Amino acid sequence: MNETSLFARRLSWDDARAFENAEVGFYPLGEGSALLQAMHVVSVTERPAVPGAQQFSIVFRGPRSPAFPQQTYRVRHPSLGDYAIMVTPIRQTADATEYEACFAHVA
């Protein structure tokens, strides 16, 4: 899947729920790029939304180091495939770094 197709692919709430407790791969953007890190999905949470919109977030957990900067990554779900997802580091513990991706879609 080329980057144009990747960015055009929308992660729906139904797809996001399939991420719960999954192991996903984080890759840099670009075809044929090597795996940066495997991440565990900690939570998938629907947020109260304004009428006509759907909001949700996904929290990923990876090792403390290396910690990745806020940016868009190619995230590969084992059965749903690849999505371009912008993540932000939100916390570090003694052994992990957590990242959050937030989504808002007009229904």
MODELLER restraints for C-alpha pairs under 7 A, 6 or more apart:
rsr = mdl.restraints
at = mdl.atoms
rsr.add(forms.Gaussian(group=physical.xy_distance, feature=features.Distance(at['CA:2:A'], at['CA:31:A']), mean=6.66, stdev=0.5))
rsr.add(forms.Gaussian(group=physical.xy_distance, feature=features.Distance(at['CA:3:A'], at['CA:30:A']), mean=6.66, stdev=0.5))
rsr.add(forms.Gaussian(group=physical.xy_distance, feature=features.Distance(at['CA:6:A'], at['CA:83:A']), mean=5.80, stdev=0.5))
rsr.add(forms.Gaussian(group=physical.xy_distance, feature=features.Distance(at['CA:6:A'], at['CA:84:A']), mean=5.79, stdev=0.5))
rsr.add(forms.Gaussian(group=physical.xy_distance, feature=features.Distance(at['CA:7:A'], at['CA:84:A']), mean=5.60, stdev=0.5))
rsr.add(forms.Gaussian(group=physical.xy_distance, feature=features.Distance(at['CA:9:A'], at['CA:83:A']), mean=6.53, stdev=0.5))
rsr.add(forms.Gaussian(group=physical.xy_distance, feature=features.Distance(at['CA:16:A'], at['CA:44:A']), mean=6.77, stdev=0.5))
rsr.add(forms.Gaussian(group=physical.xy_distance, feature=features.Distance(at['CA:17:A'], at['CA:44:A']), mean=6.26, stdev=0.5))
rsr.add(forms.Gaussian(group=physical.xy_distance, feature=features.Distance(at['CA:19:A'], at['CA:41:A']), mean=6.53, stdev=0.5))
rsr.add(forms.Gaussian(group=physical.xy_distance, feature=features.Distance(at['CA:20:A'], at['CA:41:A']), mean=5.83, stdev=0.5))
rsr.add(forms.Gaussian(group=physical.xy_distance, feature=features.Distance(at['CA:20:A'], at['CA:42:A']), mean=6.92, stdev=0.5))
rsr.add(forms.Gaussian(group=physical.xy_distance, feature=features.Distance(at['CA:20:A'], at['CA:43:A']), mean=5.95, stdev=0.5))
rsr.add(forms.Gaussian(group=physical.xy_distance, feature=features.Distance(at['CA:20:A'], at['CA:44:A']), mean=5.83, stdev=0.5))
rsr.add(forms.Gaussian(group=physical.xy_distance, feature=features.Distance(at['CA:21:A'], at['CA:40:A']), mean=6.53, stdev=0.5))
rsr.add(forms.Gaussian(group=physical.xy_distance, feature=features.Distance(at['CA:21:A'], at['CA:41:A']), mean=4.99, stdev=0.5))
rsr.add(forms.Gaussian(group=physical.xy_distance, feature=features.Distance(at['CA:21:A'], at['CA:42:A']), mean=6.03, stdev=0.5))
rsr.add(forms.Gaussian(group=physical.xy_distance, feature=features.Distance(at['CA:22:A'], at['CA:40:A']), mean=5.96, stdev=0.5))
rsr.add(forms.Gaussian(group=physical.xy_distance, feature=features.Distance(at['CA:22:A'], at['CA:41:A']), mean=5.46, stdev=0.5))
rsr.add(forms.Gaussian(group=physical.xy_distance, feature=features.Distance(at['CA:23:A'], at['CA:38:A']), mean=6.65, stdev=0.5))
rsr.add(forms.Gaussian(group=physical.xy_distance, feature=features.Distance(at['CA:23:A'], at['CA:39:A']), mean=5.67, stdev=0.5))
rsr.add(forms.Gaussian(group=physical.xy_distance, feature=features.Distance(at['CA:23:A'], at['CA:40:A']), mean=4.63, stdev=0.5))
rsr.add(forms.Gaussian(group=physical.xy_distance, feature=features.Distance(at['CA:23:A'], at['CA:41:A']), mean=6.36, stdev=0.5))
rsr.add(forms.Gaussian(group=physical.xy_distance, feature=features.Distance(at['CA:24:A'], at['CA:38:A']), mean=5.68, stdev=0.5))
rsr.add(forms.Gaussian(group=physical.xy_distance, feature=features.Distance(at['CA:24:A'], at['CA:39:A']), mean=5.32, stdev=0.5))
rsr.add(forms.Gaussian(group=physical.xy_distance, feature=features.Distance(at['CA:24:A'], at['CA:40:A']), mean=6.35, stdev=0.5))
rsr.add(forms.Gaussian(group=physical.xy_distance, feature=features.Distance(at['CA:24:A'], at['CA:75:A']), mean=6.61, stdev=0.5))
rsr.add(forms.Gaussian(group=physical.xy_distance, feature=features.Distance(at['CA:24:A'], at['CA:76:A']), mean=5.51, stdev=0.5))
rsr.add(forms.Gaussian(group=physical.xy_distance, feature=features.Distance(at['CA:24:A'], at['CA:77:A']), mean=5.03, stdev=0.5))
rsr.add(forms.Gaussian(group=physical.xy_distance, feature=features.Distance(at['CA:24:A'], at['CA:78:A']), mean=6.72, stdev=0.5))
rsr.add(forms.Gaussian(group=physical.xy_distance, feature=features.Distance(at['CA:25:A'], at['CA:35:A']), mean=6.53, stdev=0.5))
rsr.add(forms.Gaussian(group=physical.xy_distance, feature=features.Distance(at['CA:25:A'], at['CA:37:A']), mean=5.94, stdev=0.5))
rsr.add(forms.Gaussian(group=physical.xy_distance, feature=features.Distance(at['CA:25:A'], at['CA:38:A']), mean=4.46, stdev=0.5))
rsr.add(forms.Gaussian(group=physical.xy_distance, feature=features.Distance(at['CA:25:A'], at['CA:39:A']), mean=6.08, stdev=0.5))
rsr.add(forms.Gaussian(group=physical.xy_distance, feature=features.Distance(at['CA:25:A'], at['CA:75:A']), mean=5.62, stdev=0.5))
rsr.add(forms.Gaussian(group=physical.xy_distance, feature=features.Distance(at['CA:25:A'], at['CA:76:A']), mean=5.06, stdev=0.5))
rsr.add(forms.Gaussian(group=physical.xy_distance, feature=features.Distance(at['CA:25:A'], at['CA:77:A']), mean=6.94, stdev=0.5))
rsr.add(forms.Gaussian(group=physical.xy_distance, feature=features.Distance(at['CA:26:A'], at['CA:35:A']), mean=6.16, stdev=0.5))
rsr.add(forms.Gaussian(group=physical.xy_distance, feature=features.Distance(at['CA:26:A'], at['CA:36:A']), mean=5.58, stdev=0.5))
rsr.add(forms.Gaussian(group=physical.xy_distance, feature=features.Distance(at['CA:26:A'], at['CA:37:A']), mean=5.35, stdev=0.5))
rsr.add(forms.Gaussian(group=physical.xy_distance, feature=features.Distance(at['CA:26:A'], at['CA:38:A']), mean=6.15, stdev=0.5))
rsr.add(forms.Gaussian(group=physical.xy_distance, feature=features.Distance(at['CA:26:A'], at['CA:73:A']), mean=6.23, stdev=0.5))
rsr.add(forms.Gaussian(group=physical.xy_distance, feature=features.Distance(at['CA:26:A'], at['CA:74:A']), mean=5.88, stdev=0.5))
rsr.add(forms.Gaussian(group=physical.xy_distance, feature=features.Distance(at['CA:26:A'], at['CA:75:A']), mean=4.81, stdev=0.5))
rsr.add(forms.Gaussian(group=physical.xy_distance, feature=features.Distance(at['CA:26:A'], at['CA:76:A']), mean=6.62, stdev=0.5))
rsr.add(forms.Gaussian(group=physical.xy_distance, feature=features.Distance(at['CA:27:A'], at['CA:33:A']), mean=6.47, stdev=0.5))
rsr.add(forms.Gaussian(group=physical.xy_distance, feature=features.Distance(at['CA:27:A'], at['CA:34:A']), mean=6.38, stdev=0.5))
rsr.add(forms.Gaussian(group=physical.xy_distance, feature=features.Distance(at['CA:27:A'], at['CA:35:A']), mean=4.91, stdev=0.5))
rsr.add(forms.Gaussian(group=physical.xy_distance, feature=features.Distance(at['CA:27:A'], at['CA:36:A']), mean=5.18, stdev=0.5))
rsr.add(forms.Gaussian(group=physical.xy_distance, feature=features.Distance(at['CA:27:A'], at['CA:73:A']), mean=5.82, stdev=0.5))
rsr.add(forms.Gaussian(group=physical.xy_distance, feature=features.Distance(at['CA:27:A'], at['CA:74:A']), mean=4.95, stdev=0.5))
rsr.add(forms.Gaussian(group=physical.xy_distance, feature=features.Distance(at['CA:27:A'], at['CA:75:A']), mean=6.30, stdev=0.5))
rsr.add(forms.Gaussian(group=physical.xy_distance, feature=features.Distance(at['CA:28:A'], at['CA:36:A']), mean=6.99, stdev=0.5))
rsr.add(forms.Gaussian(group=physical.xy_distance, feature=features.Distance(at['CA:28:A'], at['CA:73:A']), mean=5.34, stdev=0.5))
rsr.add(forms.Gaussian(group=physical.xy_distance, feature=features.Distance(at['CA:28:A'], at['CA:74:A']), mean=5.91, stdev=0.5))
rsr.add(forms.Gaussian(group=physical.xy_distance, feature=features.Distance(at['CA:29:A'], at['CA:73:A']), mean=5.76, stdev=0.5))
rsr.add(forms.Gaussian(group=physical.xy_distance, feature=features.Distance(at['CA:29:A'], at['CA:74:A']), mean=5.52, stdev=0.5))
rsr.add(forms.Gaussian(group=physical.xy_distance, feature=features.Distance(at['CA:38:A'], at['CA:62:A']), mean=6.90, stdev=0.5))
rsr.add(forms.Gaussian(group=physical.xy_distance, feature=features.Distance(at['CA:39:A'], at['CA:60:A']), mean=6.00, stdev=0.5))
rsr.add(forms.Gaussian(group=physical.xy_distance, feature=features.Distance(at['CA:39:A'], at['CA:61:A']), mean=5.46, stdev=0.5))
rsr.add(forms.Gaussian(group=physical.xy_distance, feature=features.Distance(at['CA:39:A'], at['CA:62:A']), mean=4.83, stdev=0.5))
rsr.add(forms.Gaussian(group=physical.xy_distance, feature=features.Distance(at['CA:40:A'], at['CA:60:A']), mean=5.53, stdev=0.5))
rsr.add(forms.Gaussian(group=physical.xy_distance, feature=features.Distance(at['CA:40:A'], at['CA:61:A']), mean=5.14, stdev=0.5))
rsr.add(forms.Gaussian(group=physical.xy_distance, feature=features.Distance(at['CA:40:A'], at['CA:62:A']), mean=6.53, stdev=0.5))
rsr.add(forms.Gaussian(group=physical.xy_distance, feature=features.Distance(at['CA:41:A'], at['CA:59:A']), mean=5.91, stdev=0.5))
rsr.add(forms.Gaussian(group=physical.xy_distance, feature=features.Distance(at['CA:41:A'], at['CA:60:A']), mean=4.43, stdev=0.5))
rsr.add(forms.Gaussian(group=physical.xy_distance, feature=features.Distance(at['CA:41:A'], at['CA:61:A']), mean=6.27, stdev=0.5))
rsr.add(forms.Gaussian(group=physical.xy_distance, feature=features.Distance(at['CA:42:A'], at['CA:59:A']), mean=5.42, stdev=0.5))
rsr.add(forms.Gaussian(group=physical.xy_distance, feature=features.Distance(at['CA:42:A'], at['CA:60:A']), mean=5.52, stdev=0.5))
rsr.add(forms.Gaussian(group=physical.xy_distance, feature=features.Distance(at['CA:42:A'], at['CA:61:A']), mean=6.38, stdev=0.5))
rsr.add(forms.Gaussian(group=physical.xy_distance, feature=features.Distance(at['CA:43:A'], at['CA:58:A']), mean=5.70, stdev=0.5))
rsr.add(forms.Gaussian(group=physical.xy_distance, feature=features.Distance(at['CA:43:A'], at['CA:59:A']), mean=5.25, stdev=0.5))
rsr.add(forms.Gaussian(group=physical.xy_distance, feature=features.Distance(at['CA:44:A'], at['CA:57:A']), mean=5.76, stdev=0.5))
rsr.add(forms.Gaussian(group=physical.xy_distance, feature=features.Distance(at['CA:44:A'], at['CA:58:A']), mean=4.53, stdev=0.5))
rsr.add(forms.Gaussian(group=physical.xy_distance, feature=features.Distance(at['CA:44:A'], at['CA:59:A']), mean=6.60, stdev=0.5))
rsr.add(forms.Gaussian(group=physical.xy_distance, feature=features.Distance(at['CA:45:A'], at['CA:56:A']), mean=5.42, stdev=0.5))
rsr.add(forms.Gaussian(group=physical.xy_distance, feature=features.Distance(at['CA:45:A'], at['CA:57:A']), mean=5.33, stdev=0.5))
rsr.add(forms.Gaussian(group=physical.xy_distance, feature=features.Distance(at['CA:45:A'], at['CA:58:A']), mean=6.51, stdev=0.5))
rsr.add(forms.Gaussian(group=physical.xy_distance, feature=features.Distance(at['CA:46:A'], at['CA:55:A']), mean=6.00, stdev=0.5))
rsr.add(forms.Gaussian(group=physical.xy_distance, feature=features.Distance(at['CA:46:A'], at['CA:56:A']), mean=4.13, stdev=0.5))
rsr.add(forms.Gaussian(group=physical.xy_distance, feature=features.Distance(at['CA:46:A'], at['CA:57:A']), mean=6.53, stdev=0.5))
rsr.add(forms.Gaussian(group=physical.xy_distance, feature=features.Distance(at['CA:47:A'], at['CA:55:A']), mean=5.17, stdev=0.5))
rsr.add(forms.Gaussian(group=physical.xy_distance, feature=features.Distance(at['CA:47:A'], at['CA:56:A']), mean=5.05, stdev=0.5))
rsr.add(forms.Gaussian(group=physical.xy_distance, feature=features.Distance(at['CA:48:A'], at['CA:55:A']), mean=6.79, stdev=0.5))
rsr.add(forms.Gaussian(group=physical.xy_distance, feature=features.Distance(at['CA:49:A'], at['CA:55:A']), mean=5.70, stdev=0.5))
rsr.add(forms.Gaussian(group=physical.xy_distance, feature=features.Distance(at['CA:52:A'], at['CA:106:A']), mean=5.82, stdev=0.5))
rsr.add(forms.Gaussian(group=physical.xy_distance, feature=features.Distance(at['CA:52:A'], at['CA:107:A']), mean=5.10, stdev=0.5))
rsr.add(forms.Gaussian(group=physical.xy_distance, feature=features.Distance(at['CA:53:A'], at['CA:104:A']), mean=6.76, stdev=0.5))
rsr.add(forms.Gaussian(group=physical.xy_distance, feature=features.Distance(at['CA:53:A'], at['CA:105:A']), mean=5.47, stdev=0.5))
rsr.add(forms.Gaussian(group=physical.xy_distance, feature=features.Distance(at['CA:53:A'], at['CA:106:A']), mean=4.25, stdev=0.5))
rsr.add(forms.Gaussian(group=physical.xy_distance, feature=features.Distance(at['CA:53:A'], at['CA:107:A']), mean=4.99, stdev=0.5))
rsr.add(forms.Gaussian(group=physical.xy_distance, feature=features.Distance(at['CA:54:A'], at['CA:104:A']), mean=5.61, stdev=0.5))
rsr.add(forms.Gaussian(group=physical.xy_distance, feature=features.Distance(at['CA:54:A'], at['CA:105:A']), mean=5.18, stdev=0.5))
rsr.add(forms.Gaussian(group=physical.xy_distance, feature=features.Distance(at['CA:54:A'], at['CA:106:A']), mean=6.31, stdev=0.5))
rsr.add(forms.Gaussian(group=physical.xy_distance, feature=features.Distance(at['CA:54:A'], at['CA:107:A']), mean=6.35, stdev=0.5))
rsr.add(forms.Gaussian(group=physical.xy_distance, feature=features.Distance(at['CA:55:A'], at['CA:103:A']), mean=5.51, stdev=0.5))
rsr.add(forms.Gaussian(group=physical.xy_distance, feature=features.Distance(at['CA:55:A'], at['CA:104:A']), mean=4.36, stdev=0.5))
rsr.add(forms.Gaussian(group=physical.xy_distance, feature=features.Distance(at['CA:55:A'], at['CA:105:A']), mean=6.45, stdev=0.5))
rsr.add(forms.Gaussian(group=physical.xy_distance, feature=features.Distance(at['CA:56:A'], at['CA:102:A']), mean=6.04, stdev=0.5))
rsr.add(forms.Gaussian(group=physical.xy_distance, feature=features.Distance(at['CA:56:A'], at['CA:103:A']), mean=5.35, stdev=0.5))
rsr.add(forms.Gaussian(group=physical.xy_distance, feature=features.Distance(at['CA:56:A'], at['CA:104:A']), mean=6.71, stdev=0.5))
rsr.add(forms.Gaussian(group=physical.xy_distance, feature=features.Distance(at['CA:57:A'], at['CA:100:A']), mean=6.77, stdev=0.5))
rsr.add(forms.Gaussian(group=physical.xy_distance, feature=features.Distance(at['CA:57:A'], at['CA:101:A']), mean=5.51, stdev=0.5))
rsr.add(forms.Gaussian(group=physical.xy_distance, feature=features.Distance(at['CA:57:A'], at['CA:102:A']), mean=4.37, stdev=0.5))
rsr.add(forms.Gaussian(group=physical.xy_distance, feature=features.Distance(at['CA:57:A'], at['CA:103:A']), mean=5.98, stdev=0.5))
rsr.add(forms.Gaussian(group=physical.xy_distance, feature=features.Distance(at['CA:58:A'], at['CA:100:A']), mean=5.68, stdev=0.5))
rsr.add(forms.Gaussian(group=physical.xy_distance, feature=features.Distance(at['CA:58:A'], at['CA:101:A']), mean=5.27, stdev=0.5))
rsr.add(forms.Gaussian(group=physical.xy_distance, feature=features.Distance(at['CA:58:A'], at['CA:102:A']), mean=6.66, stdev=0.5))
rsr.add(forms.Gaussian(group=physical.xy_distance, feature=features.Distance(at['CA:59:A'], at['CA:98:A']), mean=6.67, stdev=0.5))
rsr.add(forms.Gaussian(group=physical.xy_distance, feature=features.Distance(at['CA:59:A'], at['CA:99:A']), mean=5.59, stdev=0.5))
rsr.add(forms.Gaussian(group=physical.xy_distance, feature=features.Distance(at['CA:59:A'], at['CA:100:A']), mean=4.48, stdev=0.5))
rsr.add(forms.Gaussian(group=physical.xy_distance, feature=features.Distance(at['CA:59:A'], at['CA:101:A']), mean=6.52, stdev=0.5))
rsr.add(forms.Gaussian(group=physical.xy_distance, feature=features.Distance(at['CA:60:A'], at['CA:98:A']), mean=5.55, stdev=0.5))
rsr.add(forms.Gaussian(group=physical.xy_distance, feature=features.Distance(at['CA:60:A'], at['CA:99:A']), mean=5.15, stdev=0.5))
rsr.add(forms.Gaussian(group=physical.xy_distance, feature=features.Distance(at['CA:60:A'], at['CA:100:A']), mean=6.32, stdev=0.5))
rsr.add(forms.Gaussian(group=physical.xy_distance, feature=features.Distance(at['CA:61:A'], at['CA:96:A']), mean=6.53, stdev=0.5))
rsr.add(forms.Gaussian(group=physical.xy_distance, feature=features.Distance(at['CA:61:A'], at['CA:97:A']), mean=5.82, stdev=0.5))
rsr.add(forms.Gaussian(group=physical.xy_distance, feature=features.Distance(at['CA:61:A'], at['CA:98:A']), mean=4.45, stdev=0.5))
rsr.add(forms.Gaussian(group=physical.xy_distance, feature=features.Distance(at['CA:61:A'], at['CA:99:A']), mean=6.45, stdev=0.5))
rsr.add(forms.Gaussian(group=physical.xy_distance, feature=features.Distance(at['CA:62:A'], at['CA:96:A']), mean=5.61, stdev=0.5))
rsr.add(forms.Gaussian(group=physical.xy_distance, feature=features.Distance(at['CA:62:A'], at['CA:97:A']), mean=5.44, stdev=0.5))
rsr.add(forms.Gaussian(group=physical.xy_distance, feature=features.Distance(at['CA:62:A'], at['CA:98:A']), mean=6.37, stdev=0.5))
rsr.add(forms.Gaussian(group=physical.xy_distance, feature=features.Distance(at['CA:63:A'], at['CA:95:A']), mean=6.15, stdev=0.5))
rsr.add(forms.Gaussian(group=physical.xy_distance, feature=features.Distance(at['CA:63:A'], at['CA:96:A']), mean=4.39, stdev=0.5))
rsr.add(forms.Gaussian(group=physical.xy_distance, feature=features.Distance(at['CA:63:A'], at['CA:97:A']), mean=5.75, stdev=0.5))
rsr.add(forms.Gaussian(group=physical.xy_distance, feature=features.Distance(at['CA:64:A'], at['CA:92:A']), mean=6.60, stdev=0.5))
rsr.add(forms.Gaussian(group=physical.xy_distance, feature=features.Distance(at['CA:64:A'], at['CA:95:A']), mean=5.13, stdev=0.5))
rsr.add(forms.Gaussian(group=physical.xy_distance, feature=features.Distance(at['CA:64:A'], at['CA:96:A']), mean=3.91, stdev=0.5))
rsr.add(forms.Gaussian(group=physical.xy_distance, feature=features.Distance(at['CA:64:A'], at['CA:97:A']), mean=4.66, stdev=0.5))
rsr.add(forms.Gaussian(group=physical.xy_distance, feature=features.Distance(at['CA:67:A'], at['CA:97:A']), mean=6.48, stdev=0.5))
rsr.add(forms.Gaussian(group=physical.xy_distance, feature=features.Distance(at['CA:69:A'], at['CA:89:A']), mean=6.86, stdev=0.5))
rsr.add(forms.Gaussian(group=physical.xy_distance, feature=features.Distance(at['CA:70:A'], at['CA:87:A']), mean=5.58, stdev=0.5))
rsr.add(forms.Gaussian(group=physical.xy_distance, feature=features.Distance(at['CA:70:A'], at['CA:88:A']), mean=4.43, stdev=0.5))
rsr.add(forms.Gaussian(group=physical.xy_distance, feature=features.Distance(at['CA:70:A'], at['CA:89:A']), mean=6.29, stdev=0.5))
rsr.add(forms.Gaussian(group=physical.xy_distance, feature=features.Distance(at['CA:71:A'], at['CA:86:A']), mean=5.27, stdev=0.5))
rsr.add(forms.Gaussian(group=physical.xy_distance, feature=features.Distance(at['CA:71:A'], at['CA:87:A']), mean=5.83, stdev=0.5))
rsr.add(forms.Gaussian(group=physical.xy_distance, feature=features.Distance(at['CA:71:A'], at['CA:88:A']), mean=6.94, stdev=0.5))
rsr.add(forms.Gaussian(group=physical.xy_distance, feature=features.Distance(at['CA:72:A'], at['CA:84:A']), mean=6.27, stdev=0.5))
rsr.add(forms.Gaussian(group=physical.xy_distance, feature=features.Distance(at['CA:72:A'], at['CA:85:A']), mean=5.24, stdev=0.5))
rsr.add(forms.Gaussian(group=physical.xy_distance, feature=features.Distance(at['CA:72:A'], at['CA:86:A']), mean=3.83, stdev=0.5))
rsr.add(forms.Gaussian(group=physical.xy_distance, feature=features.Distance(at['CA:72:A'], at['CA:87:A']), mean=6.24, stdev=0.5))
rsr.add(forms.Gaussian(group=physical.xy_distance, feature=features.Distance(at['CA:73:A'], at['CA:84:A']), mean=5.67, stdev=0.5))
rsr.add(forms.Gaussian(group=physical.xy_distance, feature=features.Distance(at['CA:73:A'], at['CA:85:A']), mean=5.51, stdev=0.5))
rsr.add(forms.Gaussian(group=physical.xy_distance, feature=features.Distance(at['CA:73:A'], at['CA:86:A']), mean=6.20, stdev=0.5))
rsr.add(forms.Gaussian(group=physical.xy_distance, feature=features.Distance(at['CA:74:A'], at['CA:82:A']), mean=6.28, stdev=0.5))
rsr.add(forms.Gaussian(group=physical.xy_distance, feature=features.Distance(at['CA:74:A'], at['CA:83:A']), mean=5.68, stdev=0.5))
rsr.add(forms.Gaussian(group=physical.xy_distance, feature=features.Distance(at['CA:74:A'], at['CA:84:A']), mean=4.77, stdev=0.5))
rsr.add(forms.Gaussian(group=physical.xy_distance, feature=features.Distance(at['CA:74:A'], at['CA:85:A']), mean=6.43, stdev=0.5))
rsr.add(forms.Gaussian(group=physical.xy_distance, feature=features.Distance(at['CA:75:A'], at['CA:82:A']), mean=5.50, stdev=0.5))
rsr.add(forms.Gaussian(group=physical.xy_distance, feature=features.Distance(at['CA:75:A'], at['CA:83:A']), mean=5.32, stdev=0.5))
rsr.add(forms.Gaussian(group=physical.xy_distance, feature=features.Distance(at['CA:75:A'], at['CA:84:A']), mean=6.23, stdev=0.5))
rsr.add(forms.Gaussian(group=physical.xy_distance, feature=features.Distance(at['CA:75:A'], at['CA:85:A']), mean=6.45, stdev=0.5))
rsr.add(forms.Gaussian(group=physical.xy_distance, feature=features.Distance(at['CA:76:A'], at['CA:82:A']), mean=4.34, stdev=0.5))
rsr.add(forms.Gaussian(group=physical.xy_distance, feature=features.Distance(at['CA:76:A'], at['CA:83:A']), mean=6.52, stdev=0.5))
rsr.add(forms.Gaussian(group=physical.xy_distance, feature=features.Distance(at['CA:85:A'], at['CA:101:A']), mean=6.87, stdev=0.5))
rsr.add(forms.Gaussian(group=physical.xy_distance, feature=features.Distance(at['CA:86:A'], at['CA:101:A']), mean=6.01, stdev=0.5))
rsr.add(forms.Gaussian(group=physical.xy_distance, feature=features.Distance(at['CA:87:A'], at['CA:99:A']), mean=5.90, stdev=0.5))
rsr.add(forms.Gaussian(group=physical.xy_distance, feature=features.Distance(at['CA:87:A'], at['CA:100:A']), mean=5.35, stdev=0.5))
rsr.add(forms.Gaussian(group=physical.xy_distance, feature=features.Distance(at['CA:87:A'], at['CA:101:A']), mean=4.66, stdev=0.5))
rsr.add(forms.Gaussian(group=physical.xy_distance, feature=features.Distance(at['CA:88:A'], at['CA:99:A']), mean=5.20, stdev=0.5))
rsr.add(forms.Gaussian(group=physical.xy_distance, feature=features.Distance(at['CA:88:A'], at['CA:100:A']), mean=5.34, stdev=0.5))
rsr.add(forms.Gaussian(group=physical.xy_distance, feature=features.Distance(at['CA:88:A'], at['CA:101:A']), mean=6.58, stdev=0.5))
rsr.add(forms.Gaussian(group=physical.xy_distance, feature=features.Distance(at['CA:89:A'], at['CA:98:A']), mean=5.81, stdev=0.5))
rsr.add(forms.Gaussian(group=physical.xy_distance, feature=features.Distance(at['CA:89:A'], at['CA:99:A']), mean=4.17, stdev=0.5))
rsr.add(forms.Gaussian(group=physical.xy_distance, feature=features.Distance(at['CA:89:A'], at['CA:100:A']), mean=6.43, stdev=0.5))
rsr.add(forms.Gaussian(group=physical.xy_distance, feature=features.Distance(at['CA:90:A'], at['CA:98:A']), mean=5.74, stdev=0.5))
rsr.add(forms.Gaussian(group=physical.xy_distance, feature=features.Distance(at['CA:90:A'], at['CA:99:A']), mean=5.33, stdev=0.5))
rsr.add(forms.Gaussian(group=physical.xy_distance, feature=features.Distance(at['CA:90:A'], at['CA:100:A']), mean=6.44, stdev=0.5))
rsr.add(forms.Gaussian(group=physical.xy_distance, feature=features.Distance(at['CA:91:A'], at['CA:97:A']), mean=5.89, stdev=0.5))
rsr.add(forms.Gaussian(group=physical.xy_distance, feature=features.Distance(at['CA:91:A'], at['CA:98:A']), mean=5.37, stdev=0.5))
rsr.add(forms.Gaussian(group=physical.xy_distance, feature=features.Distance(at['CA:92:A'], at['CA:98:A']), mean=6.29, stdev=0.5))
